[in-house]
Amino acid sequence: MNRNNFIKNLAIDEVDGFKSAGVKFATKLWNYGKSKLAHRYGYSVEIVDNYKISVINDWIKSIDKDFDKRIVSDNGLLSDTSILIPIEENTILYIVAGDPLSTDTNTKLLLEYNSNSDNRVNNRLKIFIYGKYAKKYLTIIRSKIVRKESDNLKIFNISANKQEGDKESFQSIISDLKPRDIDTLFYEDGIKESVINHIDGFFRSKELYEEKNINYKTSLLLYGQPGTGKSSLANAICNKYGLDMVLVDMNSFDKLDVNLLTQCINGDNKTYVVVLEDIDTVFDINRDSDSLEKDDKKVINKLLQFLDSNSSPNNVIFIATTNHIEKLDEAIKRKGRIDKNVYIGPINKDKAREMCESFDISEDSINTILESHKDDYLINQSTLQADILDAIKIETANAAGIIDIERALSETKEPVEKAEINID
């Protein structure tokens, strides 16, 4: 049944019902159309990205006069509820947020027929659009959740810059942040979930911070050996939550005016991810050591001030990374300055296989790669990625009928300069 016939038949069949006092057209439309809605009449949009959910939640709040009566979570997002919103002539939105645990059979049918994800997922917003102007509102929703090129996330590379005299300042080089999908990163079980749960909890607690007059910030320390994906995880967090990154050059931190940097970060109401990569480069010995120079103590105190004081930036997620946690001063690792310590290590063979499979290489190539690591209990992600890229090059060359000259030469028994080449 097309849209016009749907509305026409509705008008004919329900004309007597409209005479009932207090019955709204939108409600009658919904009651009549339930069974048809379950079979994909109109359009549906499913959103599972937290940042996009937040954007659409704000839009719903702007068009829903009864939003204040809705079931929302601590951070103001629609939560475990289903609502009907009449938005324009003969047009309605039906929204399912989280897991409403509804006894409404038609709501269950809608989710069954129109959802690709697990219906029990709590950070899920499902929007069904029906009626005369459904296409119009589908376009509006898509425009809000699809990034335009001009909306690319930015990375602000911050480093110290000595100006005339002894006045400290900093320079900022701005570029597009190349996004990394968190699903393309591989760690031992529970690591990504732990980080995401912590950040979700941070966003849910904003009102509590404000009520207690506490700086709205949180901090994570990602530590482990090189090449395990600490910096990539920071990038993926920016991408997942739609946040720009402020990357601080720790090699010049001693010359950085952190008060000025804090003022700039606090200059708008945006949330930033502030990355302190290789934070251990600021110091090599304990702050309380008698051998520590006065200037070194000053630098460490400046770092502590930046992370946790009245002059710390507000509305930020600090992510510090280090390959040498043993070099960090205990004051840095203390809870309050660092809210969560996360060990990022190499991965086991099962995770390594998952990572290989994600690159869509052949089973033979996967087995060859894993066999080369048969003596390794755990495999470094960076090393594994290099092996995978080599396999991709070989498979691509073989598919194109190109001989891998470099490998052939490396496997020849005779030195290259002694090889005889005959050209007929």
TORMAR-80630 format. One record per residue: z negated, y, x of N, C-alpha, C in turn. Coordinates in steps of 0.05 Angstrom, whole numbers, padded with zeros to 5 digits, always signed. Layout:
N
ZYXZYXZYX
...
END
This chain:
424
+00000-00024+00017+00000+00000+00000+00000+00025+00018
+00019+00043+00014+00020+00067+00030-00001+00087+00020
-00004+00109+00035-00026+00128+00029-00022+00141+00002
+00003+00149-00005+00007+00162-00030+00001+00144-00054
+00009+00119-00053+00004+00100-00074-00026+00095-00076
-00039+00094-00053-00068+00090-00053-00082+00112-00069
-00076+00137-00062-00088+00159-00076-00081+00160-00105
-00055+00153-00112-00046+00153-00140-00061+00133-00156
-00062+00108-00146-00076+00087-00161-00106+00093-00163
-00117+00105-00143-00145+00112-00144-00150+00132-00167
-00132+00151-00169-00135+00172-00190-00133+00159-00218
-00114+00140-00222-00110+00127-00248-00134+00110-00255
-00142+00093-00236-00163+00074-00242-00191+00086-00244
-00195+00109-00231-00222+00120-00230-00225+00145-00247
-00205+00152-00263-00206+00178-00278-00230+00179-00296
-00236+00156-00309-00259+00156-00327-00286+00159-00311
-00286+00148-00287-00310+00149-00271-00317+00177-00262
-00297+00194-00259-00301+00221-00250-00317+00238-00271
-00317+00228-00296-00330+00242-00317-00361+00239-00315
-00369+00219-00300-00398+00215-00297-00411+00238-00282
-00433+00247-00293-00447+00270-00280-00457+00262-00253
-00453+00281-00233-00465+00277-00206-00449+00259-00189
-00426+00248-00197-00411+00230-00180-00391+00246-00164
-00392+00244-00138-00374+00258-00120-00348+00243-00116
-00326+00257-00113-00300+00244-00109-00300+00227-00084
-00311+00238-00063-00311+00223-00037-00326+00196-00040
-00348+00196-00055-00363+00171-00058-00346+00151-00075
-00333+00161-00095-00316+00143-00111-00293+00132-00095
-00282+00150-00078-00260+00141-00061-00269+00119-00043
-00293+00122-00031-00304+00102-00013-00309+00076-00028
-00322+00077-00051-00329+00053-00065-00304+00037-00074
-00283+00053-00082-00258+00040-00091-00244+00027-00067
-00244+00041-00045-00227+00033-00023-00239+00013-00003
-00264+00004-00007-00277-00012+00013-00261-00037+00022
-00252-00052+00002-00237-00076+00009-00211-00070+00024
-00198-00048+00017-00173-00041+00030-00178-00030+00058
-00201-00016+00061-00208-00005+00087-00212-00028+00107
-00224-00049+00098-00229-00072+00116-00204-00084+00127
-00182-00079+00114-00156-00090+00123-00139-00068+00135
-00152-00050+00150-00138-00031+00167-00123-00009+00153
-00131-00001+00129-00119+00023+00117-00128+00047+00133
-00110+00065+00141-00118+00089+00156-00119+00083+00186
-00137+00098+00200-00139+00096+00229-00167+00090+00237
-00170+00078+00260-00197+00073+00271-00197+00080+00301
-00219+00090+00310-00223+00097+00339-00250+00086+00347
-00250+00072+00369-00275+00060+00380-00281+00073+00407
-00305+00083+00411-00313+00097+00435-00338+00084+00446
-00337+00076+00472-00360+00063+00485-00369+00079+00509
-00354+00099+00518-00361+00115+00541-00382+00135+00532
-00405+00136+00547-00427+00153+00539-00420+00183+00537
-00404+00192+00557-00397+00220+00557-00379+00227+00532
-00360+00210+00526-00342+00215+00503-00358+00213+00477
-00377+00194+00476-00394+00192+00452-00409+00218+00447
-00419+00230+00469-00434+00255+00467-00416+00277+00457
-00391+00278+00467-00372+00299+00458-00366+00296+00428
-00360+00272+00419-00353+00268+00391-00378+00272+00374
-00401+00264+00384-00426+00268+00369-00430+00298+00363
-00424+00315+00383-00426+00344+00378-00406+00354+00357
-00382+00342+00358-00362+00350+00338-00370+00341+00310
-00381+00317+00308-00390+00307+00282-00412+00325+00271
-00430+00334+00289-00452+00351+00281-00441+00378+00270
-00419+00387+00281-00407+00413+00272-00394+00411+00245
-00386+00387+00236-00372+00384+00210-00389+00371+00189
-00412+00360+00196-00428+00346+00178-00453+00363+00169
-00452+00373+00145-00474+00391+00136-00500+00376+00134
-00499+00350+00132-00524+00334+00129-00532+00320+00156
-00522+00330+00178-00527+00316+00203-00557+00315+00209
-00572+00336+00203-00600+00337+00209-00616+00315+00195
-00604+00303+00174-00617+00281+00159-00610+00254+00170
-00592+00253+00189-00582+00227+00200-00601+00214+00219
-00597+00189+00224-00613+00174+00243-00602+00180+00271
-00617+00192+00288-00608+00198+00315-00629+00188+00335
-00620+00184+00360-00638+00176+00381-00651+00201+00393
-00668+00196+00413-00683+00218+00426-00665+00240+00437
-00640+00232+00446-00622+00252+00458-00603+00264+00437
-00609+00260+00412-00593+00273+00391-00568+00259+00383
-00563+00235+00393-00538+00220+00386-00543+00203+00362
-00523+00200+00345-00525+00182+00322-00532+00154+00332
-00550+00141+00319-00561+00116+00329-00565+00096+00307
-00553+00072+00310-00558+00050+00292-00556+00058+00262
-00534+00071+00256-00531+00081+00229-00501+00081+00221
-00496+00081+00196-00468+00085+00186-00469+00107+00165
-00450+00125+00167-00449+00148+00149-00421+00154+00139
-00420+00166+00115-00394+00174+00103-00393+00204+00102
-00371+00216+00112-00369+00245+00112-00342+00253+00099
-00343+00266+00076-00318+00278+00064-00311+00303+00080
-00287+00304+00091-00281+00327+00109-00259+00345+00098
-00242+00335+00081-00221+00351+00070-00210+00338+00045
-00193+00351+00030-00183+00340+00005-00172+00311+00009
-00184+00292-00006-00175+00264-00005-00177+00252+00023
-00195+00262+00039-00197+00252+00067-00226+00247+00074
-00232+00224+00085-00260+00218+00093-00262+00206+00120
-00285+00209+00132-00292+00195+00157-00314+00175+00151
-00312+00151+00161-00334+00132+00159-00341+00126+00188
-00367+00130+00195-00376+00128+00223-00397+00107+00225
-00394+00089+00244-00414+00068+00250-00423+00073+00279
-00449+00079+00282-00460+00085+00309-00479+00063+00317
-00475+00051+00340-00493+00030+00350-00491+00006+00332
-00514-00006+00326-00516-00030+00309-00532-00023+00284
-00518-00016+00262-00533-00008+00238-00547-00031+00224
-00542-00055+00232-00554-00079+00219-00551-00077+00189
-00527-00069+00180-00523-00064+00152-00520-00089+00136
-00530-00089+00112-00526-00111+00093-00500-00107+00077
-00487-00085+00082-00462-00079+00068-00440-00097+00078
-00431-00115+00062-00410-00134+00070-00385-00120+00080
-00378-00098+00066-00353-00084+00074-00356-00070+00101
-00380-00061+00108-00384-00050+00135-00380-00072+00156
-00391-00095+00150-00387-00117+00169-00358-00125+00171
-00343-00124+00149-00315-00130+00150-00300-00110+00167
-00307-00084+00164-00294-00063+00180-00298-00069+00209
-00322-00076+00218-00327-00081+00246-00313-00106+00255
-00312-00126+00238-00299-00151+00245-00270-00148+00249
-00257-00133+00231-00228-00131+00232-00218-00109+00251
-00235-00090+00257-00226-00066+00272-00240-00062+00299
-00257-00080+00308-00271-00076+00333-00261-00096+00354
-00258-00085+00378-00252-00103+00401-00276-00110+00417
-00298-00094+00414-00321-00098+00430-00343-00113+00414
-00364-00121+00428-00386-00134+00416-00399-00115+00396
-00402-00124+00371-00413-00107+00350-00442-00100+00355
-00455-00115+00373-00484-00109+00379-00488-00088+00400
-00466-00079+00412-00469-00058+00433-00480-00033+00421
-00501-00022+00433-00514+00001+00421-00500+00027+00428
-00488+00030+00451-00474+00054+00458-00445+00052+00450
-00441+00048+00423-00414+00046+00412-00412+00063+00388
-00391+00078+00386-00386+00095+00363-00359+00087+00351
-00359+00078+00327-00334+00070+00313-00328+00089+00291
-00304+00101+00291-00297+00121+00270-00272+00111+00255
-00275+00110+00229-00253+00102+00211-00244+00127+00196
-00218+00133+00195-00207+00157+00183-00188+00150+00161
-00193+00158+00137-00177+00151+00114-00169+00175+00097
-00146+00174+00085-00138+00194+00066-00114+00211+00075
-00110+00232+00060-00086+00249+00062-00082+00261+00090
-00105+00270+00102-00103+00283+00128-00114+00266+00151
-00112+00240+00148-00122+00222+00168-00110+00227+00196
-00083+00230+00196-00069+00234+00221-00078+00259+00235
-00083+00280+00220-00093+00305+00231-00119+00301+00246
-00138+00287+00234-00164+00284+00246-00164+00263+00269
-00145+00244+00267-00142+00226+00290-00133+00242+00314
-00115+00261+00311-00106+00278+00333-00128+00295+00344
-00145+00306+00326-00168+00322+00335-00187+00305+00353
-00193+00281+00343-00212+00264+00358-00200+00256+00385
-00175+00249+00385-00162+00241+00410-00162+00264+00430
-00157+00288+00420-00156+00311+00438-00183+00317+00452
-00204+00308+00439-00231+00313+00450-00239+00291+00470
-00228+00267+00468-00237+00246+00486-00216+00238+00507
-00192+00249+00505-00172+00243+00525-00171+00267+00545
-00175+00261+00570-00175+00283+00590-00147+00293+00595
-00145+00319+00596-00120+00331+00606-00121+00334+00636
-00098+00337+00648-00098+00340+00677-00115+00363+00687
-00115+00385+00670-00131+00408+00678-00161+00403+00675
-00168+00381+00662-00196+00375+00658-00206+00355+00679
-00191+00350+00700-00199+00331+00720-00227+00338+00731
-00243+00318+00736-00269+00323+00748-00265+00334+00776
-00284+00351+00784-00282+00365+00810-00303+00355+00829
-00297+00357+00855-00316+00352+00875-00319+00378+00892
-00344+00387+00894-00350+00411+00909-00362+00403+00936
-00346+00405+00957-00355+00397+00984-00370+00421+00996
-00396+00418+00999-00414+00439+01008-00421+00435+01038
-00417+00456+01053-00425+00455+01082-00435+00483+01090
-00452+00484+01110-00463+00509+01119-00442+00526+01132
-00445+00553+01130-00426+00571+01142-00441+00596+01152
-00442+00599+01178-00456+00622+01190-00438+00646+01187
-00449+00666+01174-00434+00691+01171-00444+00711+01193
-00435+00736+01191-00443+00755+01211-00473+00759+01211
-00484+00762+01234-00513+00763+01236-00524+00735+01235
-00549+00733+01226-00562+00707+01224-00565+00698+01195
-00552+00711+01177-00555+00704+01149-00542+00677+01143
-00558+00659+01131-00548+00633+01124-00532+00634+01098
-00511+00619+01096-00496+00617+01071-00484+00589+01070
-00464+00585+01053-00450+00560+01053-00422+00564+01043
-00404+00545+01049-00377+00546+01039-00373+00522+01021
-00356+00525+01001-00350+00504+00982-00320+00500+00980
-00311+00476+00986-00283+00469+00983-00281+00451+00958
-00264+00460+00939-00262+00447+00913-00237+00430+00912
-00239+00406+00903-00216+00389+00900-00220+00370+00876
-00199+00357+00866-00202+00338+00844-00216+00313+00854
-00234+00303+00838-00248+00279+00844-00231+00255+00835
-00223+00238+00854-00207+00215+00847-00226+00195+00833
-00222+00191+00807-00241+00175+00791-00241+00145+00799
-00265+00133+00798-00268+00105+00803-00282+00093+00778
-00269+00073+00766-00281+00060+00743-00303+00041+00752
-00326+00044+00740-00349+00028+00748-00344-00002+00745
-00326-00010+00727-00319-00038+00723-00303-00050+00747
-00293-00033+00764-00278-00042+00787-00296-00046+00812
-00322-00041+00808-00340-00045+00831-00356-00071+00827
-00362-00084+00849-00374-00110+00848-00399-00110+00865
-00422-00117+00852-00448-00119+00865-00462-00144+00855
-00484-00150+00866-00500-00173+00856-00509-00166+00827
-00515-00187+00812-00522-00184+00784-00545-00164+00780
-00542-00147+00760-00564-00129+00752-00564-00102+00765
-00549-00098+00787-00549-00072+00801-00537-00050+00784
-00512-00054+00775-00499-00033+00759-00515-00028+00733
-00524-00049+00720-00539-00046+00695-00564-00030+00700
-00578-00035+00722-00603-00021+00728-00598+00009+00732
-00576+00016+00746-00570+00044+00751-00562+00058+00725
-00545+00044+00709-00536+00056+00683-00559+00060+00664
-00577+00040+00663-00600+00043+00645-00618+00066+00653
-00621+00070+00679-00637+00092+00689-00625+00119+00681
-00599+00122+00685-00586+00147+00678-00585+00152+00648
-00580+00130+00632-00581+00133+00603-00609+00142+00594
-00630+00131+00607-00657+00139+00600-00662+00168+00607
-00650+00177+00629-00653+00205+00637-00641+00224+00616
-00617+00217+00606-00604+00233+00586-00619+00233+00560
-00631+00210+00553-00646+00208+00528-00672+00224+00529
-00682+00230+00553-00708+00243+00556-00707+00273+00559
-00684+00285+00555-00681+00314+00561-00702+00331+00545
-00705+00325+00520-00724+00341+00504-00752+00339+00515
-00759+00315+00524-00786+00311+00536-00791+00328+00560
-00770+00330+00578-00772+00347+00601-00777+00376+00593
-00761+00384+00573-00763+00412+00564-00790+00418+00552
-00800+00399+00536-00827+00403+00523-00849+00406+00544
-00847+00390+00566-00867+00391+00587-00861+00412+00608
-00839+00427+00604-00832+00448+00623-00828+00437+00651
-00815+00414+00653-00809+00400+00678-00780+00404+00685
-00774+00407+00710-00746+00409+00719-00731+00384+00709
-00708+00388+00696-00693+00366+00685-00675+00355+00707
-00685+00335+00721-00670+00323+00743-00680+00295+00748
-00664+00279+00760-00672+00252+00769-00659+00246+00795
-00668+00225+00809-00657+00220+00836-00657+00190+00841
-00635+00182+00854-00632+00154+00862-00626+00152+00892
-00637+00132+00905-00631+00127+00933-00616+00100+00934
-00591+00101+00943-00575+00077+00947-00575+00070+00976
-00586+00047+00983-00588+00040+01011-00577+00012+01016
-00568+00007+01040-00557-00019+01048-00538-00016+01070
-00526-00038+01079-00508-00037+01102-00482-00023+01095
-00467-00013+01115-00442+00001+01109-00422-00017+01094
-00405-00005+01078-00383-00019+01066-00390-00034+01041
-00413-00029+01029-00421-00044+01005-00416-00029+00979
-00407-00004+00981-00399+00010+00957-00419+00030+00946
-00435+00042+00964-00455+00062+00955-00441+00088+00946
-00423+00098+00963-00408+00122+00956-00390+00118+00931
-00379+00094+00930-00361+00088+00907-00377+00088+00881
-00402+00079+00882-00419+00078+00858-00426+00107+00849
-00431+00125+00868-00435+00153+00862-00411+00165+00848
-00387+00158+00858-00362+00168+00846-00359+00157+00818
-00365+00131+00814-00362+00118+00788-00381+00129+00768
-00405+00138+00776-00425+00150+00758-00413+00177+00748
-00401+00192+00766-00388+00217+00758-00367+00212+00737
-00351+00191+00742-00329+00185+00723-00339+00175+00697
-00360+00158+00697-00370+00146+00672-00382+00167+00654
-00396+00186+00666-00410+00206+00649-00396+00233+00648
-00372+00235+00660-00356+00259+00659-00369+00283+00673
-00381+00278+00697-00395+00298+00712-00382+00305+00738
-00381+00331+00745-00371+00340+00771-00391+00332+00792
-00380+00329+00817-00397+00321+00840-00401+00345+00859
-00425+00349+00868-00431+00367+00889-00439+00351+00914
-00421+00350+00934-00425+00333+00957-00435+00351+00980
-00460+00347+00989-00472+00363+01009-00468+00351+01037
-00458+00366+01055-00454+00357+01083-00481+00357+01097
-00492+00333+01101-00519+00331+01113-00519+00338+01143
-00496+00336+01155-00495+00343+01184-00500+00373+01189
-00495+00390+01169-00500+00418+01172-00522+00428+01154
-00538+00409+01143-00559+00416+01124-00580+00435+01136
-00585+00432+01163-00605+00449+01175-00597+00479+01174
-00571+00485+01171-00562+00513+01169-00556+00522+01141
-00561+00504+01122-00553+00509+01094-00574+00526+01080
-00565+00546+01065-00583+00562+01048-00587+00547+01021
-00608+00530+01019-00611+00513+00995-00619+00530+00971
-00632+00553+00975-00639+00570+00952-00614+00581+00939
-00595+00589+00956-00570+00600+00945-00554+00577+00931
-00554+00554+00943-00540+00531+00931-00552+00524+00904
-00579+00524+00903-00593+00518+00878-00585+00538+00856
-00584+00564+00864-00577+00585+00844-00549+00580+00833
-00530+00571+00851-00503+00567+00842-00501+00543+00823
-00516+00521+00830-00516+00497+00813-00528+00504+00786
-00549+00521+00786-00562+00529+00761-00547+00551+00746
-00523+00559+00756-00509+00582+00745-00496+00576+00718
-00494+00551+00710-00484+00545+00684-00501+00522+00672
-00494+00513+00649-00511+00493+00635-00500+00465+00640
-00481+00462+00658-00469+00436+00663-00488+00418+00679
-00485+00392+00675-00500+00372+00691-00482+00364+00714
-00494+00364+00738-00479+00356+00762-00491+00332+00776
-00475+00316+00789-00485+00295+00807-00484+00307+00835
-00508+00310+00847-00510+00321+00874-00514+00298+00893
-00494+00294+00911-00494+00271+00929-00502+00280+00957
-00522+00267+00967-00532+00271+00995-00524+00246+01011
-00500+00246+01021-00489+00222+01034-00500+00220+01062
-00508+00196+01070-00520+00191+01096-00544+00210+01101
-00562+00210+01082-00585+00228+01083-00602+00225+01108
-00600+00202+01121-00616+00196+01145-00607+00213+01169
-00583+00225+01168-00574+00241+01190-00591+00267+01194
-00607+00274+01174-00623+00298+01176-00646+00294+01196
-00655+00270+01198-00678+00265+01217-00677+00236+01227
-00689+00232+01250-00690+00205+01262-00719+00195+01266
-00738+00213+01264-00766+00204+01268-00783+00215+01246
-00808+00205+01245-00826+00212+01224-00835+00241+01225
-00837+00253+01202-00845+00281+01201-00873+00286+01213
-00890+00266+01212-00918+00270+01221-00920+00263+01251
-00898+00255+01264-00899+00248+01292-00906+00273+01309
-00923+00269+01329-00930+00291+01347-00907+00300+01364
-00887+00283+01367-00864+00290+01384-00842+00304+01368
-00847+00308+01342-00826+00321+01326-00826+00351+01331
-00803+00361+01337-00800+00390+01343-00805+00406+01318
-00814+00431+01322-00820+00449+01300-00795+00453+01282
-00772+00456+01295-00747+00461+01279-00740+00436+01262
-00745+00412+01273-00740+00388+01258-00757+00386+01234
-00783+00393+01237-00801+00393+01214-00791+00413+01192
-00781+00435+01201-00771+00455+01183-00748+00444+01166
-00730+00429+01179-00707+00418+01165-00716+00398+01145
-00734+00380+01152-00744+00360+01134-00758+00372+01110
-00774+00392+01115-00788+00406+01094-00768+00420+01075
-00746+00430+01086-00725+00442+01070-00712+00421+01051
-00708+00397+01062-00697+00375+01045-00716+00368+01023
-00742+00366+01030-00762+00359+01009-00763+00381+00988
-00760+00406+00996-00760+00428+00977-00736+00427+00959
-00713+00419+00970-00688+00418+00954-00690+00395+00933
-00702+00373+00941-00704+00350+00923-00726+00353+00902
-00748+00365+00909-00771+00365+00891-00789+00388+00895
-00783+00410+00882-00800+00434+00882-00792+00452+00859
-00806+00474+00857-00799+00493+00835-00772+00505+00840
-00762+00504+00864-00735+00516+00871-00713+00495+00872
-00720+00470+00863-00699+00449+00862-00679+00456+00840
-00654+00448+00843-00635+00453+00821-00643+00438+00796
-00635+00449+00773-00641+00437+00747-00617+00424+00736
-00621+00404+00718-00599+00392+00704-00580+00376+00723
-00593+00362+00742-00577+00347+00762-00586+00318+00764
-00568+00302+00774-00574+00275+00783-00570+00274+00813
-00591+00272+00828-00589+00269+00857-00582+00239+00863
-00562+00236+00881-00556+00209+00891-00555+00211+00922
-00575+00199+00935-00576+00199+00964-00567+00171+00973
-00552+00170+00995-00543+00144+01006-00552+00143+01035
-00557+00118+01044-00563+00114+01072-00557+00085+01080
-00548+00083+01105-00545+00056+01117-00570+00048+01133
-00589+00067+01136-00612+00062+01153-00637+00072+01138
-00647+00058+01119-00670+00067+01104-00695+00068+01121
-00695+00053+01143-00718+00053+01161-00721+00080+01175
-00700+00096+01176-00702+00122+01189-00714+00144+01170
-00716+00138+01145-00724+00158+01126-00754+00163+01127
-00762+00188+01126-00790+00195+01124-00802+00184+01098
-00826+00175+01099-00839+00164+01075-00841+00184+01053
-00842+00210+01060-00844+00231+01039-00818+00232+01023
-00796+00225+01035-00770+00225+01021-00770+00202+01000
-00780+00179+01008-00778+00155+00991-00800+00155+00969
-00819+00173+00971-00841+00174+00952-00831+00178+00923
-00843+00164+00904-00835+00167+00876-00841+00196+00868
-00823+00207+00854-00825+00236+00847-00803+00251+00860
-00799+00245+00886-00776+00256+00901-00752+00238+00897
-00757+00212+00899-00736+00192+00892-00747+00176+00870
-00734+00177+00847-00744+00162+00823-00737+00133+00824
-00715+00126+00837-00707+00098+00837-00693+00091+00863
-00703+00070+00877-00691+00060+00901-00674+00035+00893
-00649+00035+00902-00631+00013+00894-00618+00002+00919
-00623-00024+00924-00611-00037+00947-00582-00045+00940
-00563-00036+00955-00535-00044+00951-00526-00061+00974
-00524-00087+00969-00518-00105+00991-00491-00120+00987
-00484-00138+01005-00460-00154+01002-00462-00173+00979
-00441-00186+00971-00440-00202+00947-00437-00232+00953
-00445-00248+00934-00443-00277+00937-00415-00287+00932
-00410-00312+00935-00383-00323+00933-00372-00321+00904
-00389-00324+00884-00380-00322+00857-00370-00293+00851
-00386-00273+00860-00378-00246+00856-00353-00239+00872
-00351-00251+00896-00327-00247+00913-00302-00257+00899
-00305-00280+00885-00282-00291+00870-00275-00272+00848
-00295-00262+00833-00289-00243+00811-00274-00218+00822
-00283-00209+00845-00270-00185+00857-00241-00191+00864
-00236-00215+00875-00209-00223+00882-00191-00225+00857
-00202-00237+00836-00187-00241+00812-00181-00214+00798
-00197-00194+00802-00192-00168+00790-00167-00154+00801
-00159-00163+00825-00135-00152+00837-00110-00168+00830
-00113-00188+00813-00091-00204+00803-00074-00216+00825
-00087-00228+00845-00073-00243+00866-00073-00272+00859
-00057-00288+00872-00054-00316+00865-00079-00332+00872
-00082-00354+00859-00104-00372+00865-00104-00382+00894
-00080-00387+00904-00077-00396+00932-00088-00374+00951
-00081-00349+00945-00090-00327+00962-00121-00324+00961
-00131-00327+00937-00161-00326+00933-00175-00347+00949
-00164-00372+00947-00177-00394+00962-00175-00390+00992
-00152-00379+01001-00149-00373+01030-00169-00353+01039
-00173-00332+01023-00192-00311+01030-00221-00322+01031
-00228-00337+01011-00255-00347+01010-00260-00368+01031
-00240-00383+01038-00242-00403+01059-00248-00389+01086
-00236-00365+01090-00240-00351+01115-00269-00341+01117
-00283-00340+01095-00311-00332+01095-00330-00355+01089
-00321-00379+01094-00337-00403+01086-00364-00404+01101
-00366-00391+01124-00391-00392+01139-00409-00368+01132
-00399-00350+01114-00415-00327+01106-00430-00333+01081
-00456-00329+01081-00472-00333+01057-00466-00310+01037
-00463-00286+01047-00456-00263+01031-00432-00249+01044
-00415-00235+01028-00391-00223+01038-00391-00193+01033
-00385-00178+01054-00384-00149+01052-00360-00140+01035
-00365-00123+01016-00344-00115+00997-00321-00101+01011
-00326-00084+01031-00305-00070+01045-00287-00090+01061
-00300-00109+01074-00285-00130+01088-00268-00146+01069
-00280-00153+01046-00265-00169+01027-00242-00154+01016
-00245-00128+01011-00223-00112+01000-00200-00111+01020
-00207-00109+01046-00185-00109+01067-00170-00136+01066
-00184-00158+01062-00171-00184+01060-00153-00185+01035
-00162-00174+01014-00147-00174+00989-00121-00157+00992
-00124-00134+01004-00100-00117+01008-00080-00131+01026
-00089-00146+01046-00071-00161+01063-00056-00182+01046
-00071-00195+01029-00059-00216+01012-00038-00204+00993
-00044-00180+00983-00025-00166+00965+00001-00160+00980
-00002-00150+01005+00022-00144+01021+00039-00168+01026
+00025-00191+01032+00040-00216+01038+00054-00225+01013
+00040-00225+00990+00052-00235+00965+00075-00217+00957
+00072-00191+00961+00094-00172+00954+00118-00177+00971
+00113-00180+00997+00135-00185+01016+00150-00211+01009
+00134-00232+01003+00146-00258+00996+00163-00256+00971
+00152-00241+00951+00167-00239+00926+00193-00224+00930
+00194-00206+00950+00219-00191+00955+00237-00205+00976
+00228-00229+00985+00243-00244+01005+00243-00232+01032
+00222-00216+01038+00219-00203+01064+00201-00220+01082
+00210-00226+01106+00194-00241+01125+00172-00223+01137
+00148-00234+01138+00126-00219+01149+00129-00220+01180
+00144-00201+01191+00149-00200+01220+00124-00198+01236
+00106-00181+01227+00081-00177+01243+00066-00203+01246
+00063-00218+01224+00049-00243+01226+00064-00264+01242
+00091-00264+01239+00107-00283+01254+00104-00279+01284
+00104-00254+01292+00102-00247+01320+00074-00255+01331
+00054-00251+01314+00027-00257+01324+00022-00287+01327
+00038-00303+01313+00035-00332+01314+00053-00346+01333
+00072-00331+01345+00091-00343+01364+00077-00352+01390
+00084-00374+01401+00071-00385+01425+00079-00369+01450
+00103-00359+01451+00113-00345+01474+00108-00315+01471
+00103-00300+01492+00100-00271+01490+00126-00259+01479
+00123-00237+01465+00146-00225+01451+00168-00217+01471
+00160-00207+01496+00180-00198+01514+00197-00220+01526
+00188-00246+01523+00204-00268+01533+00222-00280+01512
+00219-00271+01487+00234-00283+01466+00264-00275+01468
+00281-00294+01463+00310-00288+01465+00320-00283+01436
+00335-00261+01433+00345-00254+01407+00376-00255+01409
+00388-00273+01393+00417-00275+01392+00427-00263+01366
+00447-00246+01369+00460-00233+01346+00488-00242+01346
+00497-00256+01325+00524-00265+01323+00541-00244+01311
END
